[in-house]
Amino acid sequence: MASSSVSGFFQERPKISNQLYEDVALSRAFKSYLPPQIQQSVSSDISRFAEVVLSKRVLDWVADAERHPPVLKSWDTFGERRDDLVTSEGWRKLQDLGVQEGIIAIPYEVNEGQYSRVYQFLKYHVFSGSSAYVICPSAMTDGAASLLLRHLKSNSLPASVRPILDSAFKCLISRDPAKAWTSGQWMTERKGGSDVSGTETIAVMADSPLKNSRGVDGSDLGPYSISGFKWFSSATDSNMSILLARSPNGNVSAFYAPMRRTVPWTTDGQTELNGIHIQRLKSKLGTRAVPTAELELKDMRGYLLGTEGQGIREIAVMLNITRVHNSVTALGFWGRGLAISKAFARVRNIGGKRLVHIPAHVMTMAEQEVEYRGYMQLTFFTVLLLGISEQGSSNASSERAPAMAHGSLAKITPSFEDARLLLRVLTPVIKSLTAKAAIAGLSECMESLGGVGYLENDEMQFNIARLFRDASVLSIWEGTTDVMAMDMVKVLKGHSGVDVLKVLETWLMAAGDAAAHREWVRWAGKVKSEGLEELKVQGRQIMRELGKLIAGVLLQVDAERDGDEVAKEVSRRWICKSVNRTRGSWQSRCMWDRKIVFGSSDEAKL
């Protein structure tokens, strides 16, 4: 009997499971970077959320956000400019979900001390693949909250500005969707992308305040009038923005500005954009649900942040946060792609065999898994550094946290001062390496499903094509690969370069083995002997070598933590690949491939 649309063979549906348990790289990061006491206190929350993000309700929101990208309505019926930005119900629901789950709030509540960032980004990781990229404004919101908190802790903050920033900060970290804000991060202009020195937006002291108009939180709008053009502004539906503009002294400065303001003489709470005209929305390969726009600013009212002329230094605080978000996003997308690929291999039959039993197929998956585990360790180590550097010894709860570290965690945990230096050099490394690896990795995941992997479909739990599209931006925004490489080289050859190299060496000598020590001597010798311009040319290679070295040490420490044989094999393969060395028979390698990808699960034995 011939097949038809309703008869014949139908592929068994793959099943995606709770990633906290199914994703070995994630579960090992959970155990590597959280002390046992904190593991016990947060595991149920992360596990619950890992189930929520795979629920039909959440996946339907993702599908809705993809089907209904943002729309700009520029004019009303009678030709009046309105600039109404309409986002989908799915987008708004996913934003609310992130707010309620504390995706931004967790590190500012500091209930887990210096491990709060690890807790935050574990939840962030499982959310990424089901977020429709609401994590883009989340990243900028986190960066803005970090910057505002830094100013609120400063004694030099003017008394008149303090309540303004305090109100905004509380909204940024709120878990209440009715009160929570998101923030934009407006730097890019037509003249340059990452090079913000050519900023053409101008900020001047306003001739007079807007007495009859206020921010939506009731705050004054600010003494500066800001005008210019922002070429690439994500999260256009945000409530506020941190932006760069030239202050009266002609230098680039940072400003805080609310997105909307009240309309004078109205009694029904009407608001309007705060001197902003949305020129058009961008059409993009991916991130289609994210409202990205070109913005014309005309008399936007705002506040100077910090000292005039220090805008790049101010915005760097945000960038350090958003680049970590970028890295965890890459891993979250990649991890979801690998989960789909593994689930498909368990149910797909080719030539009478399931893919899980075809050595060549599993070998490719194992190569991906090893890469993924290495970058997972490297990224969550950097997340740990971020938590330590933020809390330091000034926070009462974090003072207790170092005592929790023991064994392998204590071995890799640096001091507060060392953590700050390590964070500075490793942030561009993880941002760059994870982005490139995830893009390539998701391409492999898509291919592993054959034609089905290439399809755009509404079943978001299987749509790797969407993940691939969305991941493609990760190597571009927040600084391209070459920009990250040059940033790292400038750190190594800059005024703190000697201290950074010393801290790296101290950490590696304590955590690494003899082979890691030898590789460090070779790498550090090259960095020390070559000049700035020569190292810039080799920036990508230098960055890749450092990342591979640190990740290799972390994989070794992770394997030593519990003596897991598969973890030891993953560590060995990472190191052997770095030096182009293999060992063992092909049969032995195939056996380990299956264990690396599928463990000892019943499905792998079918």
N, C-alpha and C positions, 0 to 999 in steps of 0.2 A: 504494500500500500504506500502510495506517494505521501510525502510529508506535506503539510499545509500550514497555514498561519496558526492553527490550533492543535495540530497533531504532529507527531514525529519527535525528534530529540529536542529537549530543552535543557540548557546547562543548569546544573545545581547551583543555587545561589551561595556565594561565599558568605562567611559570617565574620564580622569584625568584632573583636572582643575588647573588654576593658583594658586600655593600654597601660595602666599602672602595673598590671600583672603580665600582660601578653608581651609588651615591649621590654625585653630584657635590658636594653641600654638605659631605658628610663627608670626601671625598677632598681638597677644597680646604682644609678646616679642618686636616686632617693636614699639608698642605704650608705652611699659613699660620703655624701655632703650634709647629711643631717645626723646629729647624735641620736642614740636610741630613744632618749626621753621625748625628743621632738618628733621622731618618727611615730611614736605611739599617739601623740596628741593630734597629728595632722593627717595620718594615713586614711582615716575614715572619710574625711572631707575630700581629699584628693580622689579617692576611689569612687565616692558618690558622684563627684563632678565628672569623672571619666565616663561614667554611665550616662549622665545627663547629656553630654555633648554628642552621644551616639543615638539619642532618643529620636523618635519620629518628629516630635514637636520641634526640636532644635534643628534637625535636618530640613524640615519644611521651611523654617525661617531662612536657612541658607539658600534654599531653592528660590524662595520669593525674592530675596535680595539680589540673586543672580538674574532672575527673570525681569526684575523691575529696577534697572539702574536709575540713579538720581536724574531728575529732570529740572531744568531751569525755566521758569516762567518770567520773562523779563518785562513784559508790558501788560497792562490791564486793557479792558475793552475800549477805553477812551484814550489810550495812548500814553497814560501815565506810567512812569517807570516803577516797577514793583520788586524785581529781583527775588522772587519767591523760589526757594530751593526745596524741592519735594523729594524726599527719600522714601524708600519702601517700608512697609510694616515689618518685614523680616529684619531689615537693617536696624530699625529702632528697637525691636525686641531683643536682638542679639546684643546691642549696646546695653540695654537694661540688665540682661543676664550677666554680662561682664561686671557691671557695677555692683550688682547684688552679691556676686561671688567674691568680691574684693580683689579683682585683678589689679586694680591700682591701690586700693586701701591697705592691703596686707603689709607692705613694707613700712607704711607710715603709722600703723597701729603698733608695730614693733613687739607684738606678743611673743615672738620667737627670737628676740634679740638679733644678733648678727646673722642668724639663719633665716630671718624673715624673707630676704630676697630669694633664697633657695626655695622656700615654700611657695612664694609668689610665682616663680617661673616654672615650677613643676605643674602648677595649675594652668599657667599660661601655655605651656607646651601642649597639654591635652586639649586645650580650647582652640588652638591655632587652626587645625584642620576643619573645624566646624564654626569658624568665626565670621566667614564672609568678609574677612579683613577689617572688622571693627577694632581689631588689635592695632591697626595703624593709628587712629586717633588715641587709642590707649597708650601707645608708646610715647606720643607727644605730650599727652596729659601727664604721664609719669615724669617725663623730663621737666615739664613746666612746674609740677608740684615740687620736685627736687630743687629747682632754681628758686622758687618763691620761699621755700622753707629755709634755704640758705640765707636769704635776705632777712627773713623774719627773725633769725637767730643773731643777726648783726646789730650791734649797738648803734651803728651809724645810720640805720634806716630812719628817715624823717618821721616824726610822730604823726604827721598828717597823712602819710602814705601807709603806715603800718595797718590800720584797720581795713584799708582797701585790699591790700595783699592778703591779709588774714582771712577776709571774707572769701576771696577767690580761692585761696588754698583749701579752706574747709569744703568748698564746693567740689574741688578737683578730687579730693580723697573720700568723698561721701559714698556710702553704700545705698543711699536712697535714690532711686532713679528720678524721683520728682525734684530732688535738690542737686543732683550730681551734674558737674560740668565736664566738658572735654575742652582741650586746648589745641589750637593750631600752632604751627612753627613756620613762620614766613621769612624765608631767607632768599630763595631763588628769584633772580630777576633775569631779564633778557640778556644782559651783558655777560653774565657768568652763572654757572651752576654752583659748584663747590667753592669757587673763588668769589667770596662776598666782599672783597676789598673795593669792587667797582659799584657798590650799592648806589642807586640813583634816587631812592626814596629819601625824602627830606622831612625832618622834624624841627619845628620852631615853636617857641613859646606863643601860645594863642593870645590874640589881642584882648579877648574877653572870655570868661567862662560861659559854658552853656548852662545858665542858671536854671532854666525850666526843663532840663532834660537830665536824666540820671541813668546809671547802669541798671540792668534788670534786677540786681540785688540791692538796689537803693543807694549804691555808692556814687560819689562824684566821678565824673568822666575823665578827669585828668587835665593838667595844664598845657600839655603839648598837642599841637596840631600836626598831624602826620599826613603827608601826601606823596603819592608815587604809584608804582605799578609792580605787582608781584606776579611773576610769570607761571609759577607752579606751586599752588597752595592746596595741599591735601586737607581733608577734614574741614571743608568749607561750612559744614553744619555745626561747627564748634561754638562754644559760648564765649571764648576769649582767644587771644593769641599772644605769643611772644614773637616779636618781629625785630628786624634790624632796619635802621634808618640813620641817615647822617644828622647828627645833632648840630646845634648852632656853631660849634667849634670846627665843623667840617669833617669830623672823624665818625667812624661807624660806631653806633651805640645800640644798646638793647632797650626795648620798650615793652611794657605790658599794656594791652588795650582790650576792653570788652568788645564783643562782636556786635552787640545790639544795644540800643538805648531807648528810653521811653519817649513817646511822642507827646510834646507839650499840649496842654489844654484838652487832653482826652480823659474820660472818666472810666473807660472800659479796659485799661491796662494795655493799650496798643503799644507796640514797639516797632522800631525800624533799625536797619543796619546802621552802624556807627561810622558814617562817612565812607561806606564801602559800596562799590558797584561791582557786581559779578559780571564780568565781560562774557565769559563762556565757560562751559565745562569741557574738560579734556577727554578725548577719546583715546583709550589705552588698550594694549594687548591684554593685560590682566587688571586686577584690582578694580573690576568694573562697578562694584557696589560702592566704592569709595568716591565721594564727591570731591573731585580735584578740579580746581578752577584757576582762571586768570582773574586777578582782582585789581581794580583801580581804586586807590585810596584818595579821598578828597576831604581834608579836614577831619580825619579820624582822630578822636581824642584819646590820649593815653598818658602813661607815666614812664619816666625814665627809670631804668633798673640799673643800680650801681653807678659807676662813674662814667662821665662822658668819655667816649673814645675807647671804651673797654667792651664793646659789644661782642666782638669775636670771642673774648675770654668768657663772657657771660653765656653765650650760646653754646660754648663747649661743654658746659655743665649738662645741658640738655642732650647734646650729641652723645656724650658718654653713656647716657641712659638709653637713648633710642638705638644706639648701635648694639647694645646688649640685647634689647628687644628684637632687633633684626636677626641676630644670631639664633635666638631661641625660636623665633618664627620659622627660620630655615629648617631647624631640626624638627619642629612640630609638623611642618608640611611633609618633610622627608619621612618622618616616622609614620605618618598616616599613609603615605604612599607605600612604604614597606609593609605595613599591616595589610593593606589591600592585596599587594602582590603575594604575600604569604598565604592569605586566606584563599586566594584564587588557586594557588599551587596545590592546596590541599584537596580541591574538588574537581580540578580540570584534568580530564583524561586525554592523552595523546598516544596513539598506537597501543592502546591497552594498558598504558601506565599513567598514573597520576604524575603531574609535574614534580611533585615532591620526591619522586623516585627516579627522575632523570638527572644524572650527575652533572651534565653540562649546564642545565638550567639552574640547579642548586648552587653550582660553583659561582655563577655570576651573582646570585643573591647573596652568597657568603662574602664575596668581595665588597658588596655594598654594605653589608652588616658590619664588617670590620671597620670600614671608613666611618660609618654612622656612630659606632660605639666610641671610636677615638675622639671624634668631634663633640660627642655628648660629654665626655669627660672633660675635655678642654673648656667647653663653654660653661659647664656648671662649676668648674673650678673658678672661672672668671666671675661668675655670679656670686660665689662665696666671697671672693675678693671685694666685690662691690658692697656686699653686706657688711663686711668687716670695716671697710674704709668709711662707710656712712655712719656706722654706730661708734666705732672706735672705743675709747674708754670714757667717753663723756656721757654715755647713756647707762642708766642704772641697770636696766634689764640686760644690756649687752655685756656688762661687767661680769655677770654670772655665766654667760654663754661660753667663754673659752674653757671654763672648767669642765664643760660637758664633753669637749673634744678629747678623745683618747684613741689609742691604736693608730690605724691608718689615717684617720681624720686629723689627729694631732700632728702626724708626720708631715702633712702637706699644708697645714695651717700656719701662715706667717704672722708676724706681728702687725699691729695697726700701720705703722710707718712703712714697713716693707710691702704690705698689701696695697697701699696707695700707689707705690711705684710699679709694682707688678700689674696692677689694673690699668695703669696708663699705657703700658707697652703692649699688653695683651688684648685690649679692647679692639684696636684696629685689626689685629691678627684674626680674632674669632669672627669679626664682622665679615671680613673678606673671605676667609677660607670656608666658613660654613655656607655662605651664599653660593659660591662656585660649586661646592660639593653637592649641595641640595638640588641645584638646577640640573646638574649632570645625573644625580641619583634619581630624581623624579622622571627624567627621560628614560632611564633604565626600567623603572617601575612601570611606566606607561607601556613600554615595549614588552614587558613580561606578560601582559594580558593580551597581546596581539591587538587585533582591530578594536576589541572592546575597550582597551585602554585609551585609544585615541578619541573615543566618542565623548561628546558633550551631552550629558544626560541629567535628568532631574533627580536621579537617585544619588544624592550628594555623598553618601557613604562609599560609593564606588568611583566617583568622578576624579580620576587622577589628572585628566586634562586640565581641569580647573586649577588644581594645585600647581601644576607645571606653569600655567599662565601666570598665576599669582606669584610664584617664586621667582619668576624672571626679573622682577624689579629689585630683588634683594641685593644684587650686586651693583645696582645703580644708585638708588637713593641712599641718603645718609653718607655718601661718599663712595665713589667707584673703587675698583680694586687698586688701580694705580694711586689714587688719592690716599687710600688706606696704607699702601706700601710706603709712600713718601712721608706720611704722618708718623709711621713707626720708625723710619730711618731718622727723621728729625729728632725724635725722642732719644734714640740711641746715640746720636752725634751732638745733641744739644747740651745745655748747661747742666742738666741732671743725668746725662748719659752715663757718666762714670758710676754714679750711684745706682742707676738701673741695672747696669751690667754686674755690679757687685752683688746686688740683691738676687738677681737671677742665678748667679753662680752659687751663692750661699744656699738658695733653695734647692738647686739641682744637686749639689754635693750632699745635702741632707736626705733628699728623697730618691735620687737616682742611683743606679748601679754603675759599675766601672765602665761599661759600654757607653752609658749616657754621659759620663764624665769626659770620656775621650771625644765624643761628638761635640760636647760643649766647648772643649779646648779648641777644636778645629773651627767651630762657628764663631766663637768670641774672638779668636785670633784674626779672622777675616774682617770682622766688624771694626776691630781696633786699628788694624793696619791700613785700611782703605779710607779714602776721603769721602766727604759728604756727597759730592756729585757722582762719584763712582758707585757708591752704595745706592743712590737713587736709581741708577740704571738697572741695578740688580735687585731692586726693592722687592719685587714679587718673589724671587727665589729666596732671599734672606728671610722674608716673612713666612714663607712656606716651610723652610727648614726649622725656624724657631717653633712654629706651631706643631710640626711633626715631632720635634724633640720633646716638648713639654707634654704633649698628648701621650707619647710613648711612655714617659715616666709615670703619668697618671694611670695609664692602663696597667702597668706593672704593680703599682700600689693597690689598685682595685683588685687585681687577681690575688695579691698576697693577703688581702683583707679577710677572705674566707676560704682561700685555697681552691676555689672553683676551677676545675680542669679546663672547661670551655673558655673561661676568662683568661686563663694562662695561654691558651692557644691563640685567642684573639690578640693578646699582647705580643706574643711571639711573631704573629703574622704582620702586625703593624710595624714592628721593628725590622723584620726581614724585608718587607717591602721598601722601607726607607733606605736600606742598604743593598737592595736588589739581590736578596739571597733567599733560597727556598730549601726545604729538606723533606725527606720521607718519600714513600711511594705514592703513586697516583691513587691507589686504593685507600691508603691511609688518609690522604688529603680529602677524598670524597666523603669518607666517614666523618671527618671533622667538619666539612662543609655542612652536612646535614645537622650536626649537633649545634653548630654556630647559628644556623638559621631557624631550626625548629626544635632544638633541645631534644629531650627524650620523650616528647609528647606522643600520645597514641596515634595521632594522625600521621606522624612521620614514619610509623612502623607498618602502616596499612599496606 
